[in-house]
């Protein structure tokens, strides 16, 4: 298999490896996960492209699945288990794109292209391995879902397109490794790969209409480019810590939420910032900057990300971080 240049240069076995630096433990684990996912995607998978002749089966002729399976209805935790920056409901976006009247071009492209089909499968497997899920466990589900002409996935996308926001929250919170989680992950990767590689003008127009431009944080309108590098991040590099919170399960950056709490009387005297912040939130003093819902506690941390350069207010979190040191 072929590794990205960045990983090849980091490998100690590569001729240039010793000229760069020794591979770190984190990078070694990442490389191992990449190899495992790649080996799984190249294993004896029954997935084969389908030569499309005529039209895809009409959705009206396919059996409708449960809109919200009982396993999701009984799930109390509604924090999303999979997300993308700037997307409110991942399952809802998949439904809007892949069940649109113009989506046949995406499904036909996937039926014809063995490269696209393998790329989607590889991306889902890599995500599962990264999250500690066994590739052997998800394999049968993937093989069934990615069998052309993708009747189950097309019908699922149609179902998601019709759901309310409350039901979409349940789908986004599907337990890791469950069939429902895998369905959302596969639909999301199909949408993302079609956006990047389909090369169809009608599909491009569909993507633009279904996914309007948004910001990583709706309050400060900053955007991010990639996950931050943890302790190796340079002092001059601006970071954003994204938080997801109930009851709406929208996201905003920690700096903005802290600013809003300070405007509403955050008092850290005699205690830590976290305790004071929890007190303000539990008092019902914070409103979501996306929908004005009253923010609840606890919050979930989505991770730290590198802010794109030249964004407004880009120096704020750097200054706050320096002041806290």
C-alpha positions as CSV (number, residue, x, y, z in Angstrom):
1,X,0.0,0.0,0.0
2,X,1.0,3.6,-0.4
3,X,1.4,5.8,2.7
4,X,1.1,9.6,2.6
5,X,4.4,11.4,2.2
6,X,4.2,12.9,5.7
7,X,3.9,9.4,7.3
8,X,6.6,8.0,5.0
9,X,9.0,10.7,6.1
10,X,8.3,10.1,9.7
11,X,9.0,6.4,9.5
12,X,12.4,5.4,10.9
13,X,12.6,2.7,8.2
14,X,12.4,5.2,5.4
15,X,15.7,6.3,3.9
16,X,15.0,9.9,4.9
17,X,13.6,9.1,8.3
18,X,16.8,9.7,10.2
19,X,17.2,13.0,8.4
20,X,13.9,14.3,9.8
21,X,13.3,13.0,13.3
22,X,12.4,9.9,15.1
23,X,8.7,8.9,15.0
24,X,6.8,9.6,18.2
25,X,4.6,7.2,20.1
26,X,1.5,9.0,18.9
27,X,2.6,8.9,15.3
28,X,3.5,5.3,15.6
29,X,0.0,4.5,16.9
30,X,-1.5,6.5,14.0
31,X,0.7,4.7,11.5
32,X,-0.4,1.3,13.0
33,X,-4.1,2.3,12.8
34,X,-3.6,3.4,9.2
35,X,-2.0,0.1,8.3
36,X,-4.7,-1.9,10.0
37,X,-7.5,0.1,8.3
38,X,-5.8,-0.2,4.9
39,X,-5.3,-4.0,5.3
40,X,-9.0,-4.4,6.3
41,X,-10.2,-2.4,3.3
42,X,-8.0,-4.6,1.0
43,X,-9.1,-7.9,2.5
44,X,-11.5,-10.3,0.9
45,X,-14.4,-7.9,0.7
46,X,-17.4,-9.0,-1.5
47,X,-18.0,-5.4,-2.4
48,X,-17.8,-4.9,-6.2
49,X,-18.8,-2.0,-8.4
50,X,-22.0,-2.4,-10.4
51,X,-22.3,-1.6,-14.1
52,X,-25.3,0.7,-14.2
53,X,-27.7,0.1,-17.1
54,X,-30.7,2.3,-17.1
55,X,-32.0,3.9,-13.9
56,X,-31.6,3.0,-10.3
57,X,-34.5,1.3,-8.6
58,X,-37.2,3.7,-7.7
59,X,-37.3,4.5,-4.0
60,X,-41.0,4.0,-3.9
61,X,-40.5,0.3,-4.7
62,X,-38.1,-0.2,-1.8
63,X,-39.1,-1.3,1.7
64,X,-39.1,1.6,4.2
65,X,-37.0,1.1,7.3
66,X,-37.9,2.1,10.8
67,X,-37.6,5.9,10.9
68,X,-36.1,5.7,14.4
69,X,-35.2,2.2,15.5
70,X,-36.2,1.1,19.1
71,X,-32.5,1.0,20.0
72,X,-32.2,4.7,19.5
73,X,-35.5,5.6,21.2
74,X,-34.3,3.9,24.4
75,X,-30.9,5.7,24.3
76,X,-30.8,8.4,27.0
77,X,-27.6,10.2,26.0
78,X,-28.1,12.5,23.1
79,X,-24.6,13.9,22.8
80,X,-23.4,13.3,19.2
81,X,-21.0,10.5,18.7
82,X,-19.8,11.7,15.3
83,X,-19.6,15.2,14.1
84,X,-18.1,17.5,11.5
85,X,-17.0,21.1,12.0
86,X,-19.8,23.5,11.0
87,X,-22.5,20.9,10.6
88,X,-25.4,20.9,13.1
89,X,-27.0,17.5,12.4
90,X,-24.7,15.1,10.4
91,X,-27.6,12.7,9.8
92,X,-29.8,15.5,8.6
93,X,-27.2,16.7,6.1
94,X,-26.8,13.2,4.7
95,X,-30.5,13.0,4.2
96,X,-30.8,16.4,2.5
97,X,-28.0,15.5,0.1
98,X,-28.4,11.8,-0.6
99,X,-32.2,11.7,-0.8
100,X,-32.5,14.8,-3.0
101,X,-34.1,14.3,-6.5
102,X,-30.6,15.3,-7.9
103,X,-28.8,12.6,-5.8
104,X,-29.0,9.9,-8.4
105,X,-25.8,11.2,-9.9
106,X,-24.0,10.4,-6.7
107,X,-25.3,6.9,-6.4
108,X,-24.6,6.1,-10.1
109,X,-21.1,7.4,-9.7
110,X,-20.6,5.2,-6.7
111,X,-22.0,2.2,-8.6
112,X,-19.6,2.7,-11.5
113,X,-16.4,3.6,-9.5
114,X,-14.6,0.8,-7.7
115,X,-12.1,3.5,-6.5
116,X,-14.8,5.6,-4.9
117,X,-16.4,2.5,-3.3
118,X,-13.1,1.4,-1.8
119,X,-12.3,4.9,-0.6
120,X,-15.6,5.2,1.2
121,X,-15.1,1.8,2.9
122,X,-11.5,2.6,3.8
123,X,-12.6,6.0,5.4
124,X,-15.2,4.4,7.5
125,X,-12.8,1.6,8.7
126,X,-10.1,4.1,9.5
127,X,-12.6,6.1,11.6
128,X,-13.7,2.9,13.5
129,X,-10.1,1.9,14.1
130,X,-9.3,5.5,15.4
131,X,-12.1,5.2,17.8
132,X,-11.0,1.8,19.0
133,X,-13.7,-0.2,17.3
134,X,-12.8,-3.6,15.8
135,X,-12.7,-3.7,12.1
136,X,-13.8,-7.3,12.1
137,X,-17.0,-6.4,13.9
138,X,-18.1,-3.7,11.5
139,X,-17.1,-5.6,8.4
140,X,-20.3,-7.5,7.8
141,X,-22.4,-4.3,8.3
142,X,-20.2,-2.4,5.8
143,X,-20.4,-5.2,3.2
144,X,-24.2,-5.3,3.4
145,X,-24.6,-1.5,3.3
146,X,-22.1,-0.9,0.5
147,X,-23.5,-3.6,-1.9
148,X,-24.6,-1.8,-5.1
149,X,-27.2,-0.5,-5.9
150,X,-27.3,0.6,-2.2
151,X,-31.0,0.1,-1.7
152,X,-30.8,0.2,2.1
153,X,-28.6,3.3,2.2
154,X,-30.8,5.2,-0.3
155,X,-33.9,4.4,1.6
156,X,-32.3,5.3,4.9
157,X,-31.2,8.7,3.4
158,X,-34.8,9.3,2.3
159,X,-36.0,8.5,5.8
160,X,-33.5,10.9,7.4
161,X,-34.6,13.6,5.1
162,X,-38.1,13.5,6.6
163,X,-37.2,13.4,10.3
164,X,-37.7,16.2,12.8
165,X,-34.7,17.8,14.5
166,X,-35.4,15.9,17.7
167,X,-35.2,12.6,15.8
168,X,-32.0,13.6,14.0
169,X,-30.5,14.2,17.4
170,X,-31.1,10.6,18.2
171,X,-29.4,9.4,15.0
172,X,-26.4,11.6,15.6
173,X,-26.1,10.1,19.1
174,X,-26.2,6.5,17.9
175,X,-23.9,4.4,20.1
176,X,-20.4,3.8,18.7
177,X,-20.2,0.7,16.5
178,X,-24.0,0.2,16.4
179,X,-25.6,-0.5,13.0
180,X,-27.2,3.0,13.2
181,X,-23.9,4.6,13.8
182,X,-22.3,2.8,10.9
183,X,-25.2,3.8,8.6
184,X,-24.7,7.5,9.5
185,X,-20.9,7.1,9.1
186,X,-21.2,5.5,5.6
187,X,-23.7,8.1,4.4
188,X,-21.5,10.9,5.6
189,X,-18.4,9.5,3.9
190,X,-20.4,9.0,0.6
191,X,-21.5,12.6,0.8
192,X,-18.0,13.9,1.6
193,X,-16.3,11.8,-1.1
194,X,-19.0,12.9,-3.7
195,X,-18.4,16.5,-2.7
196,X,-14.7,16.2,-3.3
197,X,-14.4,13.8,-6.2
198,X,-17.7,13.3,-8.1
199,X,-17.0,16.1,-10.6
200,X,-20.6,16.5,-11.5
201,X,-22.0,20.1,-11.8
202,X,-25.5,19.1,-10.7
203,X,-23.9,17.4,-7.6
204,X,-21.8,20.5,-6.9
205,X,-25.0,22.6,-7.0
206,X,-26.8,20.1,-4.7
207,X,-23.9,20.3,-2.2
208,X,-23.9,24.1,-2.2
209,X,-27.7,24.3,-1.6
210,X,-27.8,21.6,1.1
211,X,-24.7,22.7,3.0
212,X,-24.6,26.6,3.2
213,X,-21.3,28.1,4.4
214,X,-21.1,28.1,8.2
215,X,-18.4,28.8,10.8
216,X,-16.9,26.5,13.4
217,X,-18.1,28.9,16.1
218,X,-21.3,30.8,15.4
219,X,-20.5,33.6,17.8
220,X,-16.9,34.7,16.9
221,X,-17.3,33.3,13.4
222,X,-13.8,31.7,13.4
223,X,-13.1,28.6,11.4
224,X,-10.6,25.8,12.0
225,X,-8.4,23.8,9.6
226,X,-7.3,20.7,11.6
227,X,-7.0,19.2,15.0
228,X,-4.4,20.9,17.2
229,X,-1.2,19.2,18.0
230,X,-1.6,19.1,21.7
231,X,1.5,19.9,23.7
232,X,3.6,20.4,20.5
233,X,1.4,23.3,19.4
234,X,3.5,26.5,19.1
235,X,2.7,29.4,21.4
236,X,1.8,31.7,18.5
237,X,-0.7,29.2,17.0
238,X,-4.3,30.1,17.8
239,X,-6.4,27.2,19.0
240,X,-10.1,26.7,19.3
241,X,-11.6,24.3,21.9
242,X,-15.1,23.3,20.6
243,X,-17.8,22.4,23.1
244,X,-21.1,20.7,22.4
245,X,-23.9,21.3,24.9
246,X,-27.6,20.4,25.6
247,X,-30.5,20.7,25.1
248,X,-30.0,21.7,21.5
249,X,-26.6,19.9,21.0
250,X,-25.1,22.8,19.0
251,X,-21.4,23.7,19.2
252,X,-19.5,26.9,20.1
253,X,-15.9,27.6,21.2
254,X,-15.0,27.5,24.8
255,X,-13.6,31.1,24.7
256,X,-17.0,32.5,23.5
257,X,-18.9,30.5,26.1
258,X,-16.5,31.7,28.8
259,X,-16.9,35.3,27.6
260,X,-20.7,35.0,27.7
261,X,-20.5,33.6,31.3
262,X,-18.3,36.5,32.3
263,X,-20.8,39.0,30.9
264,X,-23.4,37.3,33.2
265,X,-21.4,37.6,36.4
266,X,-18.9,34.6,36.3
267,X,-17.1,34.8,39.7
268,X,-14.0,32.6,40.1
269,X,-13.2,33.9,43.6
270,X,-12.8,31.1,46.1
271,X,-13.0,28.4,43.4
272,X,-11.9,27.3,40.0
273,X,-13.1,28.5,36.6
274,X,-14.9,25.2,35.9
275,X,-16.9,25.3,39.2
276,X,-17.9,28.9,38.6
277,X,-18.8,28.2,35.0
278,X,-21.0,25.3,36.1
279,X,-22.8,27.5,38.6
280,X,-23.6,30.1,35.9
281,X,-24.8,27.5,33.5
282,X,-27.0,25.7,36.1
283,X,-28.6,29.0,36.9
284,X,-29.9,29.2,33.4
285,X,-27.9,32.3,32.5
286,X,-26.4,31.2,29.2
287,X,-28.2,31.1,25.8
288,X,-27.0,29.1,22.8
289,X,-25.6,31.5,20.2
290,X,-27.1,29.4,17.4
291,X,-30.7,29.0,18.6
292,X,-31.2,30.9,21.9
293,X,-31.9,27.7,23.9
294,X,-30.9,27.9,27.5
295,X,-27.6,26.0,27.7
296,X,-27.5,23.1,30.2
297,X,-24.7,21.3,32.0
298,X,-22.7,19.1,31.6
299,X,-20.8,19.9,28.4
300,X,-18.9,17.6,26.1
301,X,-15.5,18.6,24.7
302,X,-15.1,18.0,21.0
303,X,-11.4,18.6,21.1
304,X,-8.9,21.4,20.3
305,X,-8.4,22.6,16.7
306,X,-6.1,25.0,14.9
307,X,-7.8,28.2,13.8
308,X,-7.4,29.3,10.2
309,X,-5.2,32.3,9.9
310,X,-6.5,35.8,9.4
311,X,-9.8,35.1,11.1
312,X,-11.5,37.8,13.2
313,X,-10.7,37.7,16.9
314,X,-7.9,35.2,16.1
315,X,-5.6,36.5,18.8
316,X,-8.1,36.2,21.6
317,X,-7.6,32.6,22.8
318,X,-3.8,33.1,22.5
319,X,-4.0,36.0,24.8
320,X,-6.2,34.2,27.2
321,X,-3.9,31.2,27.2
322,X,-0.8,33.4,27.8
323,X,-2.6,35.1,30.7
324,X,-3.5,31.8,32.3
325,X,0.2,30.6,32.3
